[in-house]
Amino acid sequence: VLAMGGTPAASAHDPEPRAADLYDAKALLDAVAAALRLPFDYEGAEPPDAALLPGVSARVGVVQGTGKRRRVTPVGVVGRLDPAVAERMGIAGDVFLAELDVDALAACDPEPLRIGTLSRYPAVVEDLAIVVEADLPAARVHAVLTRNRLVERADLFDIYQGPQVPQGKKSLAYAVTYRSPERTLTDAEIARVRRGIVGQLERELLAAIRESR
């Protein structure tokens, strides 16, 4: 069970204080999903729990398979605690909760872990900030980033929502590591890979790149 509220600590990418919201709770769940290699899906068609506020809550599921074999296994809920329930419990302010079923998670098949051979050639790391819909799971962005064989890894290090991105959007900042097992990559090769990844993000996820200021 996860509970959060108040104002998250400021960071270099999110310098302005703001109240915690549903997307902060989802961001923490996305971090759990990435660690477990289980892509989460959020469905908010109806209240998933009597203690949660309708319209500000969702069921959490794990996506397994693709196409006609795609299925979503329910594994939990996330949402805002109903103010009436919070008042009865003596809790002031907005509180966001998430609950995951450990047994249901354990029954899901994680995505394959890619383990490559050690390369003697140097890696190049660059930051990439990607603006997507606020309810889009970070796992879907990560899947696109790591699809290219020259991307060794992509580590999510910041999630930002605020005045610097459009309403209803969030910015996911990744440290993207490029490396070839065969040679030292040139700046031109890295730029070509980056353009390809950005194009895939734009086409598949309707994403945009957030430029540094």
C-alpha positions in Angstrom: 0.0 0.0 0.0 1.3 3.5 -0.9 -0.1 6.8 0.4 1.1 10.3 -0.5 -0.1 13.9 -0.1 1.2 17.4 0.6 3.9 19.0 -1.6 6.6 16.8 -3.2 10.2 18.1 -2.8 11.4 20.4 -5.5 14.0 19.2 -8.0 16.1 20.8 -10.8 13.4 19.7 -13.3 10.4 20.6 -11.1 11.5 23.7 -9.2 8.0 25.1 -8.4 6.2 23.6 -5.4 2.8 22.1 -6.1 0.3 19.7 -4.4 0.7 16.0 -5.0 -1.8 14.6 -7.4 -3.0 11.3 -9.1 -0.2 11.5 -11.6 2.5 11.6 -8.9 1.0 8.4 -7.5 1.0 6.8 -11.0 4.6 7.9 -11.5 5.6 5.9 -8.4 3.7 2.9 -9.7 5.4 3.3 -13.1 8.8 3.1 -11.3 7.6 -0.1 -9.6 6.5 -1.4 -13.0 9.9 -0.7 -14.6 11.7 -2.4 -11.7 9.5 -5.5 -12.1 9.6 -5.3 -15.9 5.8 -5.4 -15.9 4.1 -2.8 -18.1 1.2 -1.3 -16.1 -2.1 -0.1 -17.6 -4.6 2.2 -16.0 -8.4 2.0 -16.5 -10.6 4.6 -14.9 -14.0 3.8 -16.3 -15.6 3.2 -12.9 -14.6 3.6 -9.2 -12.3 0.7 -8.4 -12.8 0.9 -4.7 -15.4 2.4 -2.4 -12.8 4.4 -0.5 -11.6 6.2 -3.6 -13.1 9.2 -5.3 -14.9 8.5 -8.6 -13.2 10.2 -11.6 -9.9 10.5 -9.8 -9.0 6.8 -9.5 -8.2 3.9 -11.7 -7.7 0.1 -11.8 -4.1 -1.0 -12.3 -3.4 -3.9 -14.6 -0.4 -5.6 -16.1 -0.4 -5.8 -19.9 0.5 -9.3 -21.3 0.8 -10.2 -25.0 0.1 -8.1 -28.0 -2.6 -7.9 -30.7 -5.3 -10.4 -30.4 -3.4 -12.1 -27.6 -3.2 -8.9 -25.5 -4.8 -9.2 -22.1 -4.7 -7.1 -18.9 -4.4 -8.8 -15.6 -5.9 -6.8 -12.6 -3.2 -6.2 -9.9 -4.4 -3.2 -7.9 -6.0 0.2 -7.6 -4.8 3.8 -7.4 -6.7 7.1 -6.7 -7.6 9.9 -4.4 -9.1 9.0 -1.1 -12.7 10.1 -0.9 -12.8 13.4 1.1 -15.7 12.0 3.2 -13.7 8.9 4.1 -10.7 11.1 4.9 -12.8 13.3 7.2 -14.1 10.3 9.1 -10.5 9.2 9.5 -9.4 12.6 10.7 -7.1 13.2 7.7 -6.8 16.8 6.3 -5.9 17.6 2.7 -5.8 15.4 -0.4 -4.4 11.9 0.0 -3.6 9.6 -2.9 -3.5 5.8 -2.4 -2.3 2.9 -4.3 -2.6 -0.8 -3.5 -1.0 -3.7 -5.4 -1.8 -7.4 -5.1 1.6 -9.1 -4.6 0.3 -12.5 -5.5 -1.2 -11.2 -8.8 2.0 -9.5 -9.7 4.0 -12.7 -9.0 1.8 -14.6 -11.4 2.6 -12.3 -14.3 5.4 -12.9 -16.7 8.0 -10.1 -16.7 9.4 -8.8 -19.9 12.7 -10.4 -20.9 15.8 -9.0 -19.3 18.4 -8.1 -21.9 21.9 -9.0 -20.9 24.6 -8.3 -23.4 28.3 -8.9 -23.5 30.7 -6.3 -22.1 31.9 -3.9 -24.7 35.4 -2.4 -24.8 34.0 0.6 -26.7 32.9 3.7 -24.8 29.3 4.6 -24.0 27.7 8.0 -24.7 25.0 9.2 -22.3 22.6 12.0 -23.0 19.5 13.3 -21.4 16.2 13.2 -23.3 13.0 14.8 -21.9 9.9 13.5 -23.5 6.4 15.1 -23.2 3.5 12.7 -23.3 -0.1 12.4 -22.1 -0.2 12.5 -18.3 -1.8 9.1 -18.1 0.6 7.3 -20.4 2.6 4.6 -18.6 6.3 5.3 -18.6 6.9 1.7 -19.5 5.6 2.4 -23.0 8.1 5.2 -23.5 10.9 3.0 -22.2 10.0 0.3 -24.7 10.4 2.6 -27.6 13.6 4.1 -26.3 15.3 0.7 -25.9 14.1 -0.8 -29.1 17.2 0.3 -31.0 20.1 -2.1 -30.6 22.5 0.8 -30.1 20.6 2.0 -27.0 22.1 0.0 -24.1 19.8 1.4 -21.5 17.3 4.2 -20.7 17.0 5.3 -17.1 14.1 7.4 -16.0 15.3 10.0 -13.5 12.6 12.7 -13.4 8.9 13.2 -14.0 7.6 16.8 -14.3 4.2 18.3 -14.4 3.8 22.1 -14.2 3.7 25.4 -16.1 6.6 24.4 -18.4 4.5 21.6 -20.0 0.9 21.8 -21.4 -2.0 20.9 -19.2 -2.8 17.2 -19.2 0.8 16.4 -20.1 3.9 15.2 -18.3 7.6 15.3 -19.0 9.6 12.1 -18.6 13.4 12.7 -18.4 15.6 9.8 -19.3 19.4 9.2 -19.3 19.8 7.3 -22.6 23.0 5.3 -23.0 24.3 4.6 -26.5 26.9 2.0 -27.2 28.0 -0.3 -30.0 29.7 -3.7 -29.3 31.6 -3.3 -32.5 33.0 0.2 -32.6 33.1 3.7 -31.1 30.0 5.5 -32.2 30.4 8.9 -33.9 28.4 12.0 -33.2 26.6 11.6 -36.5 25.6 8.0 -35.7 24.2 8.9 -32.4 22.3 11.8 -33.9 20.8 9.4 -36.5 19.7 7.0 -33.8 18.2 9.8 -31.8 16.3 11.1 -34.8 14.9 7.6 -35.4 13.8 7.2 -31.7 12.2 10.7 -31.7 10.3 9.8 -34.9 9.0 6.6 -33.3 8.0 8.4 -30.2 6.1 11.0 -32.2 4.3 8.5 -34.4 3.5 5.8 -31.8 2.9 7.9 -28.7 2.2 11.4 -30.0 5.1 12.5 -27.9 7.2 15.7 -28.2 10.7 16.4 -27.1 11.1 19.0 -24.4 14.0 21.3 -25.2 16.4 22.4 -22.5 16.3 26.0 -21.4 
